[in-house]
């Protein structure tokens, strides 16, 4: 006659080897748990602002790189959404001649007037006064030179034409802006400015729009003819001028 298993039978089964299997099962379970926990750790992600392995950059963090370190002369290096460098805003050269009498500086975003030797408003040898009164910007630099560049007209009351290079916002540069095109490394060639700007007088004192803080009768200019840079003189002195506008 068969009998049902009792407590003594369970003890016998454990003693027979089932209990010996438990440590092995527990080790396997712990290993699976460790793997699971490892999978739960979030890997570094593009977009966290930290340059992680496999990334060139991350958001504004360019990993100490610049357009210059990447071999570009001008423009701005940025980071793409995929954490790789975006060089679309970079240029192999800093100054680009636009073919319409203007030069764009991709480093500063300024557009400059080129000079010529044709005797017109762009002639390199046209000295002008900063001020007719000694203080206010009412000399021929503003009334004639800048005035003619911006002297546009309209036939339909909407579009304006007739301004220099189709832009009517030409102005005299500040002294800080004018110094950005002063190039001391080019002084050995006669004038301290890139040749793309075309004729520049060896006595090239070019007006800025900036008044000297301590002497309001004087204005700053840049001497491009020698390695001298920023200087100032009376606003009623005759100096040259090169127009500029914000292009970018």
C-alpha positions as CSV (number, residue, x, y, z in Angstrom):
1,X,0.0,0.0,0.0
2,X,1.5,3.3,-1.1
3,X,2.0,6.1,1.4
4,X,2.3,9.8,1.1
5,X,5.6,11.6,1.5
6,X,6.2,13.1,4.9
7,X,8.5,15.6,6.5
8,X,11.2,13.0,6.9
9,X,11.1,12.3,3.1
10,X,11.7,16.1,2.4
11,X,14.6,16.2,4.7
12,X,16.0,13.1,3.0
13,X,15.7,14.8,-0.4
14,X,17.5,17.9,0.7
15,X,20.2,15.9,2.3
16,X,20.5,14.0,-1.0
17,X,21.6,16.9,-3.1
18,X,18.9,19.5,-3.7
19,X,20.3,21.7,-1.0
20,X,23.8,21.4,-2.5
21,X,22.4,22.9,-5.8
22,X,21.2,26.2,-4.1
23,X,24.6,28.0,-3.9
24,X,25.1,27.5,-7.6
25,X,21.6,28.8,-8.4
26,X,22.2,31.8,-6.2
27,X,25.5,32.7,-7.9
28,X,23.8,32.5,-11.3
29,X,21.0,34.8,-10.0
30,X,23.5,37.3,-8.6
31,X,25.4,37.4,-11.9
32,X,22.2,38.0,-13.8
33,X,21.4,40.9,-11.4
34,X,24.8,42.5,-12.0
35,X,24.3,42.3,-15.8
36,X,20.8,43.9,-15.4
37,X,22.2,46.7,-13.3
38,X,24.9,47.3,-15.8
39,X,22.3,47.6,-18.6
40,X,20.4,50.2,-16.5
41,X,23.4,52.6,-16.4
42,X,22.8,55.4,-18.9
43,X,25.6,55.8,-21.4
44,X,27.0,59.3,-22.0
45,X,24.7,61.0,-24.5
46,X,25.3,63.7,-27.2
47,X,23.7,66.9,-26.0
48,X,24.8,66.8,-22.3
49,X,27.4,69.5,-22.8
50,X,30.3,67.2,-22.1
51,X,32.6,65.9,-24.8
52,X,32.5,62.2,-24.4
53,X,34.4,59.4,-26.2
54,X,33.6,59.5,-29.9
55,X,32.4,63.1,-29.9
56,X,34.2,66.1,-31.4
57,X,32.2,68.6,-29.4
58,X,28.9,68.9,-27.5
59,X,26.7,71.9,-27.7
60,X,28.8,75.0,-26.9
61,X,31.7,72.8,-25.7
62,X,34.1,72.7,-28.6
63,X,36.8,70.8,-26.6
64,X,39.2,73.8,-26.8
65,X,39.1,73.8,-30.6
66,X,38.7,76.9,-32.8
67,X,38.4,77.6,-36.5
68,X,42.2,78.2,-36.5
69,X,43.0,74.8,-34.9
70,X,40.9,73.2,-37.6
71,X,42.8,74.9,-40.4
72,X,40.4,77.8,-41.3
73,X,41.4,81.5,-41.6
74,X,38.0,83.0,-41.0
75,X,34.5,82.3,-39.8
76,X,33.1,80.5,-36.8
77,X,33.4,76.9,-35.8
78,X,30.2,75.4,-34.2
79,X,29.0,72.1,-33.0
80,X,26.3,70.1,-34.9
81,X,23.4,68.3,-33.3
82,X,25.3,65.1,-33.8
83,X,28.3,66.3,-31.7
84,X,30.6,66.7,-34.7
85,X,32.2,70.0,-35.8
86,X,30.1,72.2,-38.1
87,X,32.5,74.1,-40.4
88,X,29.9,75.5,-42.7
89,X,30.5,78.9,-41.2
90,X,34.3,78.7,-41.7
91,X,36.3,80.0,-44.6
92,X,39.8,79.2,-45.9
93,X,40.4,82.9,-46.2
94,X,39.4,85.8,-43.9
95,X,38.7,88.5,-46.5
96,X,36.4,87.7,-49.5
97,X,36.2,90.1,-52.5
98,X,32.5,90.2,-53.5
99,X,33.1,91.5,-57.0
100,X,31.1,94.6,-56.5
101,X,33.7,96.9,-54.9
102,X,33.2,95.4,-51.5
103,X,35.1,93.0,-49.2
104,X,33.5,90.8,-46.5
105,X,35.5,90.0,-43.4
106,X,34.1,86.6,-42.4
107,X,35.8,86.9,-39.0
108,X,34.1,90.1,-37.9
109,X,31.0,90.0,-40.2
110,X,31.8,93.5,-41.5
111,X,31.6,94.5,-45.2
112,X,34.2,97.1,-46.3
113,X,34.4,99.4,-49.3
114,X,37.3,98.7,-51.6
115,X,39.3,101.7,-52.9
116,X,40.3,102.4,-56.5
117,X,42.2,105.0,-58.5
118,X,39.4,106.1,-60.8
119,X,38.9,109.6,-59.5
120,X,35.4,109.0,-58.2
121,X,33.9,108.7,-54.7
122,X,35.9,105.5,-54.1
123,X,39.3,107.0,-55.1
124,X,42.0,106.3,-52.5
125,X,43.3,109.9,-52.7
126,X,40.2,111.8,-51.5
127,X,40.8,113.5,-48.1
128,X,37.8,114.8,-46.2
129,X,37.0,116.7,-43.0
130,X,35.5,114.9,-40.1
131,X,33.8,118.0,-38.9
132,X,33.1,121.5,-40.3
133,X,32.4,122.9,-36.8
134,X,35.2,121.2,-35.0
135,X,33.0,118.9,-32.9
136,X,29.9,117.6,-34.7
137,X,30.1,115.0,-37.5
138,X,29.1,117.3,-40.3
139,X,32.3,117.5,-42.4
140,X,32.6,116.2,-45.9
141,X,33.5,112.7,-44.6
142,X,29.8,112.4,-43.6
143,X,28.0,114.8,-45.9
144,X,29.8,114.0,-49.2
145,X,31.5,110.6,-48.8
146,X,29.0,108.6,-46.7
147,X,26.1,110.7,-48.1
148,X,26.8,109.7,-51.7
149,X,27.2,106.0,-50.8
150,X,23.8,106.0,-49.2
151,X,22.1,108.3,-51.8
152,X,19.5,105.9,-53.0
153,X,16.1,106.5,-54.6
154,X,12.8,104.7,-55.1
155,X,10.4,104.5,-58.1
156,X,7.7,102.6,-56.4
157,X,7.9,103.7,-52.8
158,X,9.1,100.2,-51.7
159,X,12.5,99.2,-53.2
160,X,15.5,101.5,-53.0
161,X,18.2,101.5,-55.6
162,X,21.2,103.6,-56.4
163,X,23.1,103.0,-53.1
164,X,26.6,101.7,-53.2
165,X,26.6,97.9,-53.9
166,X,22.8,98.0,-53.3
167,X,23.2,98.8,-49.6
168,X,22.1,102.0,-48.1
169,X,23.5,101.6,-44.6
170,X,27.1,102.5,-45.1
171,X,28.8,104.3,-42.3
172,X,32.2,105.4,-40.9
173,X,33.8,102.6,-38.8
174,X,34.5,102.9,-35.1
175,X,38.2,102.9,-34.2
176,X,37.9,99.4,-32.9
177,X,36.4,98.2,-36.2
178,X,39.0,100.0,-38.2
179,X,41.8,98.4,-36.2
180,X,40.5,94.9,-37.2
181,X,41.8,95.4,-40.7
182,X,45.1,97.0,-39.7
183,X,47.7,94.3,-40.4
184,X,51.2,94.9,-38.9
185,X,52.5,91.8,-40.8
186,X,51.8,93.5,-44.1
187,X,53.6,96.8,-43.4
188,X,56.7,95.6,-45.2
189,X,54.7,95.7,-48.5
190,X,54.2,99.5,-48.1
191,X,50.9,99.7,-46.2
192,X,49.6,97.8,-43.2
193,X,46.5,96.3,-44.8
194,X,45.6,93.3,-46.9
195,X,45.9,93.9,-50.6
196,X,42.3,92.8,-51.2
197,X,41.3,96.3,-50.0
198,X,43.2,97.7,-53.1
199,X,45.0,101.1,-53.2
200,X,45.8,102.5,-49.8
201,X,47.9,105.7,-49.4
202,X,51.3,105.2,-47.8
203,X,50.3,108.3,-45.9
204,X,47.0,106.5,-45.2
205,X,45.4,108.2,-42.2
206,X,41.8,106.9,-42.3
207,X,39.1,108.4,-40.1
208,X,37.1,106.5,-37.6
209,X,33.7,107.7,-36.2
210,X,35.1,107.7,-32.7
211,X,35.7,110.9,-30.8
212,X,38.7,111.1,-28.4
213,X,37.2,110.9,-25.0
214,X,39.5,113.5,-23.3
215,X,39.5,115.9,-26.3
216,X,36.2,116.2,-28.1
217,X,37.7,118.4,-30.8
218,X,39.8,115.3,-31.9
219,X,38.8,112.0,-33.5
220,X,40.7,108.7,-33.8
221,X,42.1,107.5,-37.1
222,X,44.3,104.6,-38.2
223,X,47.6,105.2,-39.9
224,X,47.9,102.4,-42.4
225,X,51.1,103.8,-44.1
226,X,53.5,102.6,-41.4
227,X,53.5,100.4,-38.4
228,X,51.7,102.9,-36.1
229,X,48.1,102.0,-35.9
230,X,45.6,104.1,-33.9
231,X,46.3,107.9,-33.6
232,X,44.1,111.0,-33.4
233,X,44.0,114.6,-34.7
234,X,41.7,117.6,-35.0
235,X,38.4,116.8,-36.6
236,X,39.0,119.7,-39.0
237,X,42.1,118.0,-40.5
238,X,41.8,116.4,-43.9
239,X,42.0,112.6,-43.7
240,X,40.9,109.7,-45.8
241,X,37.9,107.4,-45.2
242,X,36.9,103.8,-45.8
243,X,33.2,102.9,-45.4
244,X,31.8,99.9,-43.6
245,X,28.5,98.2,-42.9
246,X,27.3,95.2,-40.9
247,X,27.0,92.3,-43.3
248,X,26.4,89.3,-41.1
